[in-house]
Amino acid sequence: MIKKQRKPSIKLRQLEALFRRLNTSHHRRKDVEDDLFKARAGYKGEQQLDYDLTFLRDHEFLILSDLRLPHQGKHFQLDSLLISPYFFLHIDAKHLSGKIEIDHTLGQMKRVRPNNEEDVYSDPTLQIKRHELQLREWLQVNKQPLLPFESLVVFTHPNAYLTILNGHPYRRRIIKNGLLIEKITGLQQKYRRPVFSHKDLQKICRQLIKQHTPSWENLLQKYSISPDDIRTGVFCPKCGWRPMERIHGNWRCINQSCKYEDRNCHLAALDDFALIFGPMISNAQLRNFLHLSSFATAYRILSNMKLLYKGEQRYRVYYLPLD
């Protein structure tokens, strides 16, 4: 049973919004595009993992996807966490193609692409061991009993050719996705004594979901991008023209070959604002971003969205949802 559905991560949505809004001539646009490509590949791998898990015939598992939890003033993230009355299973998805060598002695993973370019990463088992420790400590801090804990690194790309070097101590934790269900079945045979009741599991899941903390990173600062390099205005969802005009409560595309109209086109623009600039917005910021001149019009838009806010009148700041 899926208790927390997977959605595109805040990081992926931030990169998509920044790439969509960044001036096309900006010198950091290629860097943003490269990181966006990696984030999309990672999400595709996680989706493949979710598909593979649909073949689980045992409904005793509770599945939580894309979980980000607090730990000692920081956070750690789990791609997929499976909980049964018998054991925890954390699965980390890797969607990489090419020839992949994992050398635990050096603590590294090397990927050789078809064009012979090389990428070097950390040994992925180092990360899953660290996350295992962090989740154990999270359970202790939150006064939850410990279950046996297992972790897997699952390579989801069909064109990944794996080589594991030098007698890797955790080689059995590294598999291709085609072996995932077989591996889980083996763990079910290994752990036969239930530790938790289903009621206990539901309680733990509720606490995990409650403490899930979506991330937001200041990408403008990361890429040294000025706010002036971000294209403002409402984009037409039909033809992509920018900006649309606000006329009698509707947004109208001014492209003469389109002339699309809709009342709610500003919602996508405000989603972009929150992802790029952060979730807080004032009336003046909204007017500037949506190309509006009227304080009253901006106020009506914000009021109709029924957002949480702080402050009064012209000093009011509204909270745009991120997750």
SVG drawing of the C-alpha trace seen along z (x, -y; Angstrom):
<svg xmlns="http://www.w3.org/2000/svg" viewBox="-14 -51 55 69">
<polyline fill="none" stroke="black" stroke-width="0.4" points="0.0,0.0 1.4,-3.4 1.2,-5.8 3.2,-8.7 2.9,-9.1 5.9,-10.2 5.7,-13.6 8.3,-15.6 10.7,-16.9 10.9,-20.6 14.5,-20.6 13.3,-19.3 10.4,-21.8 12.8,-24.6 15.2,-23.8 12.3,-23.6 10.9,-27.0 14.4,-28.6 15.2,-27.2 11.7,-28.3 12.2,-31.9 15.9,-32.5 16.9,-34.8 17.8,-32.7 21.2,-34.4 22.3,-34.0 25.8,-32.5 24.6,-30.1 21.7,-28.7 23.7,-25.7 24.6,-24.8 21.0,-25.0 20.0,-22.8 22.7,-20.2 21.4,-20.0 17.8,-19.9 18.7,-16.9 20.3,-15.1 17.3,-15.8 14.9,-14.5 16.9,-11.4 16.9,-10.8 13.1,-11.2 12.7,-8.8 14.7,-6.2 12.5,-6.7 9.4,-6.2 10.9,-3.0 11.5,-1.9 7.8,-2.6 6.7,-0.6 8.9,2.4 7.3,2.3 3.9,2.7 4.8,6.3 5.0,6.9 2.2,9.4 2.4,9.0 0.3,6.2 1.8,6.1 4.3,3.4 3.7,-0.3 5.5,-2.3 6.7,-5.9 8.4,-7.7 10.7,-10.7 10.9,-11.2 13.1,-14.0 13.5,-13.9 15.3,-16.1 18.4,-14.9 20.8,-16.8 20.0,-20.2 20.1,-18.9 18.1,-16.6 18.5,-13.3 16.4,-12.0 15.2,-8.5 14.1,-7.6 11.8,-4.8 11.1,-3.3 9.3,0.0 8.0,0.9 6.6,4.3 6.0,5.9 9.3,7.7 11.8,5.2 12.6,1.8 13.9,1.6 15.4,-1.5 15.9,-1.6 18.1,-4.2 17.5,-4.4 20.3,-5.2 19.3,-5.9 22.7,-5.9 23.6,-4.3 26.9,-3.1 29.7,-1.0 29.6,-1.5 32.4,-0.4 32.0,-0.5 35.2,-0.3 34.6,-0.2 38.4,-0.3 38.5,-3.8 35.0,-4.7 34.0,-5.6 31.8,-4.8 32.9,-5.5 30.6,-5.7 32.0,-5.6 29.5,-6.9 29.2,-5.6 31.3,-8.6 34.0,-7.6 33.4,-10.5 33.9,-9.6 31.9,-10.7 33.0,-9.9 30.7,-9.6 30.9,-8.3 30.3,-4.6 26.5,-4.6 26.7,-2.1 28.4,-4.8 25.2,-6.9 22.8,-4.1 24.8,-3.1 24.8,-6.7 21.0,-7.0 20.5,-3.7 22.4,-5.2 20.4,-8.4 17.1,-6.6 18.0,-4.4 18.8,-7.6 15.6,-9.2 13.6,-6.2 15.5,-6.4 14.9,-10.2 11.2,-9.7 10.9,-6.8 10.1,-4.2 11.3,-0.6 13.9,0.6 13.2,3.1 15.8,5.0 17.0,2.7 18.1,3.4 19.2,1.1 19.5,1.6 21.1,-0.4 19.0,0.3 20.2,-0.6 17.1,-1.3 18.5,-2.2 18.3,0.7 21.6,-0.3 23.6,-0.2 26.4,2.4 27.6,3.0 31.0,4.1 31.7,4.4 35.5,4.5 37.8,5.7 35.5,7.9 33.0,5.2 31.6,5.9 28.1,4.8 27.9,6.2 24.7,8.0 23.1,4.7 23.8,3.5 21.4,4.9 19.6,4.1 15.9,3.4 15.0,6.7 16.1,8.5 14.2,6.2 11.2,8.4 13.3,11.5 15.6,9.7 12.6,8.6 11.2,12.1 14.5,13.3 14.4,10.7 10.9,11.9 12.2,15.4 15.1,14.1 12.9,12.1 9.9,14.2 9.3,12.9 7.0,9.9 8.2,7.0 5.4,4.5 1.6,4.7 -0.1,3.1 -1.4,0.4 2.2,-0.3 3.2,-0.6 0.4,-3.1 1.6,-5.2 5.2,-5.2 4.1,-6.1 2.0,-9.0 5.0,-10.3 7.3,-10.0 4.9,-11.8 4.4,-14.5 8.1,-15.2 8.7,-15.1 10.2,-18.5 10.2,-19.6 13.4,-21.3 13.9,-24.7 17.2,-26.0 18.1,-29.5 19.1,-28.7 19.6,-32.3 22.4,-32.4 23.7,-29.0 24.2,-30.0 25.0,-33.7 21.9,-34.8 20.5,-38.3 16.7,-38.6 16.7,-41.0 17.6,-38.0 14.3,-36.3 11.6,-36.8 8.4,-38.0 4.8,-37.9 2.2,-35.2 3.0,-32.8 0.3,-31.7 -0.3,-27.9 -1.3,-27.4 1.3,-29.2 3.9,-30.3 3.6,-34.0 4.6,-36.4 3.1,-38.4 -0.6,-37.8 -2.9,-40.7 -5.4,-40.9 -8.7,-42.1 -12.0,-42.0 -10.9,-39.2 -9.5,-37.1 -5.9,-36.6 -5.8,-37.1 -2.9,-36.1 -1.9,-39.1 -0.5,-36.9 -2.9,-37.7 -2.8,-34.1 -3.7,-32.7 -5.8,-35.0 -6.3,-32.3 -8.2,-33.4 -8.5,-31.9 -9.1,-33.1 -6.4,-31.1 -3.3,-31.4 -1.6,-33.4 -1.5,-30.3 1.4,-28.7 3.3,-32.0 3.0,-32.3 4.1,-28.7 7.3,-29.7 7.7,-32.7 7.6,-30.5 10.0,-28.0 12.5,-30.7 12.2,-33.4 10.8,-31.5 7.2,-31.0 6.6,-34.5 5.1,-37.2 3.8,-40.7 1.2,-42.6 3.9,-44.8 5.9,-41.7 2.9,-40.1 2.1,-43.2 5.6,-43.4 5.8,-39.7 2.4,-39.5 2.6,-43.0 -0.3,-44.4 -0.8,-48.1 -3.7,-47.8 -3.2,-47.1 -6.9,-46.1 -6.6,-43.6 -3.5,-42.0 -5.3,-42.0 -8.3,-40.1 -6.0,-37.5 -4.2,-36.9 -7.5,-36.8 -9.2,-34.4 -6.3,-32.0 -7.0,-31.8 -3.4,-31.9 -1.9,-32.1 -0.4,-35.5 1.2,-37.6 1.0,-41.4 -1.7,-43.8 -2.7,-46.0 0.2,-47.1 2.7,-45.3 1.0,-41.9 3.1,-39.0 1.4,-35.8 2.7,-32.2 2.5,-30.5 2.4,-26.6 5.4,-24.7 4.4,-21.1"/>
</svg>
